């Protein structure tokens, strides 16, 4: 098959081809349509999907075995398989993923730590139980901050669900010892086989922001994320995203500058409003240096290789 006829040719190889997305959607439609024939017809259709999934799962396992026997299944190949969303999803469904659940959860937490750090906080993995429960502890100023529920839902929970869909429950312990619990979706099922073939449609889902992918250190850029004005900046190797509104004067921050405070060290990063010249510390969740009561509103940000995604949560209850 040539590149000209290959489904999705010319797109990012990490993204499932659009034709495969259409296949996944068509399978859902056909399963729903089978319900019109009654419960028996629906059960037979679902059994057919399960049998086909099992057949291809056995084929995937055989491919991995052959690669291993021939000496080609080295660490680099395993890493490439794990980094491909579609392939990783299929391997998880069939229990063939090269990394265990705990390692995948830890990798997911590592991907959200830059965002938690923008809140002055962190997250610690306590345990992953055999029953599919992940226990976490929020550390630092994330513990008890008004946006901690949004931080958990959009950043921590979302990253874990994507990396380990077999997780059934996420329990969170705060610094005070209190524990909260949030459902992480159903246990993995046949439908999960197609989960990587659909674009996310839920509110607060992640959106790629190409403007941030090429941003140079010290740079500031404005972007629309799901229709919401957003400002992003890069301090050293770290990327940050905020709602594009100065809490002091209401101005846009898309033309703001990023600078170091007078006498500060090389890690300092202050976003300076072009309207009122207020200074906001991007490494401290956008706290205003002139008025501690004011701060920017940080947005969840994830980096997956070269791809940078931002989520815009709804209003946080007071």
C-alpha positions as CSV (number, residue, x, y, z in Angstrom):
1,X,0.0,0.0,0.0
2,X,1.5,3.3,-1.0
3,X,1.6,6.5,1.0
4,X,-1.0,8.0,-1.3
5,X,-3.5,5.3,-0.5
6,X,-2.6,4.7,3.2
7,X,-5.5,5.8,5.5
8,X,-4.5,9.0,7.2
9,X,-1.3,9.5,5.1
10,X,0.4,12.8,5.9
11,X,-1.0,13.1,9.4
12,X,0.9,12.7,12.7
13,X,1.7,9.0,13.0
14,X,0.7,9.1,16.7
15,X,-2.9,10.0,15.8
16,X,-5.3,7.3,14.7
17,X,-6.2,7.8,11.0
18,X,-9.5,9.5,10.4
19,X,-10.7,6.3,8.5
20,X,-10.2,4.3,11.7
21,X,-12.2,6.9,13.7
22,X,-15.0,6.5,11.2
23,X,-14.8,2.7,11.6
24,X,-15.2,3.1,15.4
25,X,-18.2,5.3,15.0
26,X,-19.8,3.0,12.5
27,X,-19.4,0.0,14.9
28,X,-21.2,2.0,17.6
29,X,-24.0,2.8,15.2
30,X,-24.4,-0.8,14.1
31,X,-24.4,-2.0,17.7
32,X,-27.1,0.5,18.6
33,X,-29.1,-0.5,15.5
34,X,-28.9,-4.1,16.5
35,X,-31.0,-3.3,19.6
36,X,-34.0,-2.8,17.3
37,X,-34.0,-6.5,16.7
38,X,-34.4,-7.2,20.4
39,X,-32.2,-8.3,23.3
40,X,-31.1,-11.5,21.5
41,X,-29.9,-9.6,18.4
42,X,-28.0,-7.1,20.6
43,X,-26.3,-9.9,22.5
44,X,-25.3,-11.7,19.3
45,X,-23.8,-8.5,17.9
46,X,-21.8,-7.8,21.1
47,X,-20.6,-11.4,21.1
48,X,-19.4,-11.0,17.5
49,X,-17.4,-7.9,18.4
50,X,-15.9,-9.7,21.4
51,X,-14.9,-12.7,19.3
52,X,-13.3,-10.5,16.6
53,X,-11.5,-8.5,19.4
54,X,-10.2,-11.8,20.9
55,X,-9.0,-13.0,17.5
56,X,-7.1,-9.8,16.8
57,X,-5.8,-9.8,20.4
58,X,-4.3,-13.3,19.8
59,X,-2.7,-12.0,16.6
60,X,-1.1,-9.1,18.4
61,X,0.3,-11.4,21.1
62,X,1.7,-13.6,18.4
63,X,3.4,-10.6,16.7
64,X,5.0,-9.6,20.0
65,X,6.2,-13.2,20.6
66,X,7.8,-13.3,17.1
67,X,9.5,-10.0,17.6
68,X,10.8,-11.2,21.0
69,X,12.1,-14.5,19.6
70,X,13.8,-12.7,16.7
71,X,15.5,-10.3,19.1
72,X,13.8,-7.2,17.6
73,X,11.5,-6.4,20.6
74,X,14.0,-4.2,22.4
75,X,13.4,-1.3,24.7
76,X,13.3,1.2,21.9
77,X,10.5,-0.7,20.1
78,X,8.6,-1.2,23.4
79,X,8.8,2.5,24.1
80,X,7.5,3.3,20.6
81,X,4.6,1.0,21.0
82,X,3.7,2.4,24.4
83,X,3.9,6.0,23.0
84,X,1.4,5.3,20.2
85,X,-2.1,6.0,21.5
86,X,-3.9,3.6,19.2
87,X,-1.4,0.7,19.6
88,X,-1.1,1.3,23.4
89,X,-4.9,1.2,23.7
90,X,-5.1,-2.1,21.9
91,X,-2.3,-3.6,24.0
92,X,-4.0,-2.5,27.2
93,X,-7.3,-4.1,26.1
94,X,-5.6,-7.4,25.5
95,X,-3.3,-7.3,28.5
96,X,-0.2,-7.0,26.4
97,X,1.0,-3.5,27.4
98,X,4.8,-3.6,28.1
99,X,4.4,-1.5,31.3
100,X,2.4,-2.5,34.4
101,X,-0.5,-0.5,35.7
102,X,1.5,1.1,38.5
103,X,4.2,2.3,36.1
104,X,1.6,3.7,33.7
105,X,-0.1,5.6,36.5
106,X,3.3,7.0,37.7
107,X,4.1,8.1,34.1
108,X,0.6,9.8,33.9
109,X,1.3,11.7,37.2
110,X,4.7,12.8,35.9
111,X,2.9,14.3,32.9
112,X,0.7,16.5,35.1
113,X,3.3,17.5,37.6
114,X,4.2,20.7,35.7
115,X,0.6,21.9,36.0
116,X,0.4,21.0,39.7
117,X,3.7,22.8,40.2
118,X,2.1,26.0,38.7
119,X,-0.3,25.8,41.8
120,X,2.7,25.3,44.1
121,X,1.7,21.7,44.6
122,X,2.4,18.1,43.7
123,X,0.9,14.6,43.8
124,X,2.2,11.4,45.4
125,X,1.2,7.9,44.3
126,X,0.5,5.9,47.5
127,X,-0.6,2.6,46.0
128,X,-2.4,0.8,43.2
129,X,-4.5,-2.1,44.5
130,X,-5.3,-5.3,42.8
131,X,-8.9,-4.3,42.7
132,X,-8.2,-1.4,40.4
133,X,-8.1,1.5,43.0
134,X,-5.4,4.2,42.8
135,X,-4.7,6.1,46.0
136,X,-3.1,9.5,45.8
137,X,-2.0,12.3,48.1
138,X,-2.2,16.0,47.0
139,X,0.7,18.0,48.4
140,X,1.5,21.7,48.8
141,X,-0.9,24.4,48.0
142,X,-3.1,22.1,45.9
143,X,-4.3,20.7,49.2
144,X,-7.5,22.7,49.9
145,X,-7.1,25.3,47.2
146,X,-10.4,26.4,45.6
147,X,-9.5,24.9,42.3
148,X,-8.2,21.5,43.6
149,X,-11.3,19.7,42.5
150,X,-10.8,21.0,38.9
151,X,-7.1,20.1,39.2
152,X,-8.0,16.6,40.1
153,X,-10.7,16.1,37.6
154,X,-9.1,17.5,34.5
155,X,-5.4,16.9,35.1
156,X,-4.8,14.0,37.5
157,X,-7.9,11.9,36.9
158,X,-7.9,12.5,33.1
159,X,-4.2,11.5,32.8
160,X,-4.7,8.3,34.8
161,X,-7.8,7.3,32.8
162,X,-6.0,7.7,29.5
163,X,-2.9,5.7,30.7
164,X,-4.7,3.0,32.7
165,X,-8.4,2.6,31.7
166,X,-8.6,-0.6,33.8
167,X,-8.5,1.6,36.9
168,X,-12.0,1.7,38.5
169,X,-11.6,4.2,41.4
170,X,-9.3,7.1,42.3
171,X,-9.0,8.0,46.0
172,X,-7.4,11.2,47.0
173,X,-5.9,11.9,50.4
174,X,-5.1,15.6,51.3
175,X,-2.4,16.8,53.6
176,X,-4.9,16.8,56.4
177,X,-5.6,13.1,56.0
178,X,-9.1,13.4,54.6
179,X,-9.8,11.3,51.6
180,X,-12.1,11.9,48.7
181,X,-13.1,9.5,46.0
182,X,-13.9,9.8,42.4
183,X,-15.1,7.2,39.9
184,X,-12.7,6.8,37.0
185,X,-15.2,5.3,34.6
186,X,-16.2,1.7,34.0
187,X,-13.7,-1.2,34.0
188,X,-12.3,-1.9,30.6
189,X,-14.7,-3.5,28.2
190,X,-15.0,-4.3,24.5
191,X,-16.1,-0.7,23.9
192,X,-12.6,0.3,25.2
193,X,-11.2,-1.3,22.0
194,X,-12.6,1.7,20.1
195,X,-12.1,4.4,22.7
196,X,-9.0,5.7,21.0
197,X,-10.8,6.1,17.7
198,X,-13.1,8.9,18.9
199,X,-12.4,12.5,19.5
200,X,-13.2,13.6,23.1
201,X,-16.6,15.3,23.3
202,X,-17.0,16.0,26.9
203,X,-16.9,19.4,28.4
204,X,-13.5,20.3,29.8
205,X,-11.7,17.9,27.5
206,X,-8.1,18.5,26.3
207,X,-7.4,20.7,23.2
208,X,-4.1,20.8,21.3
209,X,-2.6,24.3,21.3
210,X,0.0,24.5,18.4
211,X,0.9,28.0,19.5
212,X,2.5,26.6,22.6
213,X,4.4,23.8,20.9
214,X,6.9,26.2,19.3
215,X,7.0,28.8,22.0
216,X,10.6,29.8,22.8
217,X,11.9,30.4,26.4
218,X,10.7,33.8,27.6
219,X,7.9,33.9,25.0
220,X,4.3,34.8,25.6
221,X,1.4,34.0,23.2
222,X,-2.3,34.3,23.1
223,X,-4.6,31.5,21.8
224,X,-8.2,30.5,21.7
225,X,-8.8,27.2,23.5
226,X,-12.3,25.8,23.0
227,X,-13.4,29.4,22.3
228,X,-11.8,30.7,25.5
229,X,-9.1,33.4,25.3
230,X,-5.9,31.9,26.8
231,X,-2.4,33.2,27.3
232,X,0.6,30.9,27.4
233,X,4.2,31.5,28.4
234,X,7.4,29.5,28.6
235,X,9.8,30.0,31.5
236,X,12.9,28.0,30.8
237,X,11.7,24.5,29.9
238,X,8.3,24.9,31.6
239,X,5.1,25.9,29.9
240,X,2.2,27.6,31.7
241,X,-1.3,28.6,30.5
242,X,-3.8,31.0,32.1
243,X,-7.2,32.6,31.2
244,X,-6.3,35.7,29.2
245,X,-7.6,38.4,31.6
246,X,-5.6,40.6,33.9
247,X,-7.5,40.4,37.3
248,X,-6.3,44.0,38.1
249,X,-7.4,45.9,35.0
250,X,-9.2,43.4,32.8
251,X,-6.7,43.8,29.9
252,X,-5.6,41.0,27.6
253,X,-2.2,39.5,28.4
254,X,-1.5,38.3,24.9
255,X,1.0,41.1,24.5
256,X,2.5,40.8,28.0
257,X,6.2,40.3,28.6
258,X,7.9,37.7,30.7
259,X,10.7,39.0,32.9
260,X,12.8,38.3,36.0
261,X,12.1,40.4,39.2
262,X,14.8,42.8,40.3
263,X,17.5,40.8,42.1
264,X,15.7,37.6,41.5
265,X,17.3,34.3,40.4
266,X,17.2,32.7,37.0
267,X,14.1,30.7,37.9
268,X,12.0,33.9,38.4
269,X,9.3,34.4,35.8
270,X,6.9,37.4,36.1
271,X,4.2,38.0,33.5
272,X,3.9,41.8,33.2
273,X,0.4,43.1,32.2
274,X,0.8,45.6,29.2
275,X,-2.2,47.6,30.6
276,X,-1.6,48.3,34.3
277,X,2.0,46.9,34.5
278,X,1.0,44.5,37.3
279,X,3.4,41.5,37.8
280,X,2.1,37.9,38.1
281,X,4.4,35.1,39.2
282,X,3.7,32.3,36.7
283,X,5.5,29.7,38.9
284,X,3.2,30.5,41.9
285,X,-0.1,30.0,40.1
286,X,-0.1,33.6,38.7
287,X,0.0,35.3,42.1
288,X,0.2,39.1,41.8
289,X,3.3,40.6,43.5
290,X,1.6,44.0,44.0
291,X,-1.6,42.6,45.5
292,X,-1.6,39.1,47.1
293,X,-5.4,39.0,46.8
294,X,-5.2,39.0,43.0
295,X,-4.0,36.1,40.8
296,X,-4.3,34.8,37.3
297,X,-6.4,31.7,36.7
298,X,-4.2,28.7,35.8
299,X,-5.4,26.2,33.2
300,X,-4.5,22.5,33.1
301,X,-1.7,21.9,30.6
302,X,-0.2,18.6,29.5
303,X,2.8,17.8,27.3
304,X,2.9,14.6,25.3
305,X,6.1,14.7,23.3
306,X,5.8,17.7,21.0
307,X,2.1,18.0,21.5
308,X,0.8,20.5,24.1
309,X,-2.8,20.4,25.3
310,X,-4.8,22.7,27.5
311,X,-8.2,22.2,29.2
312,X,-10.6,24.9,30.1
313,X,-12.7,23.9,33.1
314,X,-16.0,25.4,34.0
315,X,-16.5,27.9,36.9
316,X,-15.1,26.7,40.2
317,X,-17.7,26.8,43.1
318,X,-16.8,29.1,45.9
